[in-house]
Amino acid sequence: MTAGIPITGTPQWALYQQAVVDVELPGGPVRITPAPPGVVVGRFPVPHGETIHVVTAHNPRGTRASRQHNDRAHQRLLGLLRRRGLPWWPAVGGDADGRHTEESAAVVGLSDDEARALGREFGQDAVFAWTAPAWRLLTCFGAEEALTLGWRATEGPSEPSGSSRP
């Protein structure tokens, strides 16, 4: 995040809007790709309508951290999720061609405010919120802004590297 400039006013915001997320669901891997608002293609995996929030601990405050730092931060995130008893699935978010990816967790059981707070705790600019009707991008710092998009879920991406089951 650039000091004094909301994330929505930075070039990173456009990258977040285009990011894809691979989630290792119990029924098999799924890739979520943003779509125009109102477009929903595929099956939403949570039958009771809870939100799935995708959170990472990689590269806090938009700076490139070392692999070791990112690995330690990710393990702290997973430990926190386990201590809180939150169900989660391994996830990897990044650009569509895989040049930049960040190990993440797809978490069920958080409110948007709790997901934003978790993102802030790990220095993240934004978190994703996936629901049956929408794919939303939520800011973690500053004004509580959100961008609502549609989504496409396709089966079959590779399993996130280094993932572990909860």
Salt bridges, closest charged atoms under 4 A:
ASP22 OD1 - ARG31 NE 2.67
GLU24 OE2 - ARG165 NH2 3.76
ASP71 OD2 - ARG67 NE 3.80
ASP97 OD2 - ARG99 NE 2.75
GLU102 OE2 - HIS100 NE2 2.96
GLU103 OE2 - HIS74 NE2 3.65
ASP112 OD1 - HIS53 NE2 2.79
ASP112 OD2 - ARG136 NH1 2.75
GLU121 OE1 - ARG84 NH2 3.75
GLU144 OE1 - ARG116 NH1 3.99
